[in-house]
């Protein structure tokens, strides 16, 4: 996927693979995340699918349920015993392994240190109450900047916003007597969503309530926001954007902290990717060899040090101890949330259930009660369908 | 261009036209029988390659879609190839009971607005070109062709930037001329405003074809008709009513029919604007609804049923229009 592994690393493992497998040429097709479920389904249904594919960890169960992925349960992978629990779970469907853990990443808050200093904030907020008062202080300090947004989180950014739902003790959906039920209209969820909406109505978050997070980091880079919620690896992206723009001051002005909850850190979404083999691939053995190589200690360590992501094994987490960003990301990952574990979940994403609900609320088109009731109905229809 | 021949027939030149008459002039000695035979199969032979291609690239998917609209066909069937379960009209029932009415109403309103604006503006520009001097006319036609040459995706991208929340020039201009607080106005959150901008893009892209075609039609109307009308004291509106519109009627009907077909199937512009913001299900037309159901919801059977329903509705609408067109061409 675009933005997953650094190109230099891809070249390195392809070279090694071609050396150990003479006569084999590895061809890598880089894909964008947009419409990826449709693209992957289509690719898996053809008679000449890609041999190896990367999948977002929330999608593996869905692809496995269509019969498009090969069962990898019997294969040997280095670090298999120490794989990150959440990635291993994401790659498992009906007790069989379909996706080898590739890398993980969680959401952190990136902020501008100088703006915090100007507003008289000495330490980053650790609770939502502090977050609100800091945001108010930032609004006052930056009053001269037109349309300044202390925190800039677009309304549809569910990977970020749902952290507060889980922090309040709520969730997305749960199984009751074998039937899925949406949890959005639960008191905990409604309370969390009402609080997030209040950030918008108080002018502490001036992002569009109905947009997705695509522009969040651009607004931040333009100096119009003091805080954004991003995947850990985006810190490097923002930093290098500033460096490229010859803005060393801004590049050195970045800091990170864990998303604050009501009392202490909020659970974060542990995103990431798994690698799988297409069941219709004629080169099953080669494909498995390739996965063994890519997911081994050596390359996973480089994914962490060069790529800036969380590697697939708990034994490699220590690599980041001295890294100011990854150490925060690793600390955040200690408390994480994940989507409902059912193959139908990817339909909730692709049918915009989460984002539409959030957009209705954050842009003020519907009340929290209305939007969450409608979303719960869709959750039940889709997950039990 | 058969439609353009309509007004042509109104001119005195028609007496010399009509290829059918040539047969009457054929000397009686020619072996007419064999020529007839050749004449019957040659046209079929000539169109058969293109028909075959059409059948393969349009006919096959159409039939396949019709078949799966009666099946429980989702991602599993797509990837694994089976098992197939026939469900009768269940997909149709589910489509009708869910979003059919709002999508239908939205599609009809969108189509009426787009076709009305396209035809109105296109007709006005054609009249303007007819009356304008040489250079303004050339300038106008070049601009129209340039607009027409811009791909839909590019055009949508441009408009999307114009209306951007933070960096868009429209918000800036509206604020500068004090039309209200448009700074950071979000154009996508309201379905009517999103579809309004989609209308702007669609009409902008569709006007050139209509304007240039109508202009070509206008050139076929002889000046003497207008001269005679002027002598009789007819003003601009009377001339329009009595000469221009009746003589252009076949072209107007054809263009309207085509526009109805095109505008009710608008996909690209709305699809890309939906990525900017708003709630997709509030701005879906038929095509987008079918796409979302099939590819995002992975319910290919229900998606196919929606496509079939929309095709049926379009067929009924256009059948009426085509009949009307044929009738008016016959009486012209």
Interface residues (C-beta under 8 A of the other chain):
Chain A: X34 X35 X37 X38 X41 X42 X44 X45 X62 X65 X66 X67 X68 X146 X147 X156 X206 X208 X209 X210 X211 X212 X215 X219 X224 X347 X350 X351 X352 X356 X359 X360 X363 X365 X382
Chain B: X75 X76 X78 X79 X80 X165 X166 X183 X184 X186 X188 X189 X275 X276 X277 X278 X279 X280 X281 X292 X295 X296 X297 X298
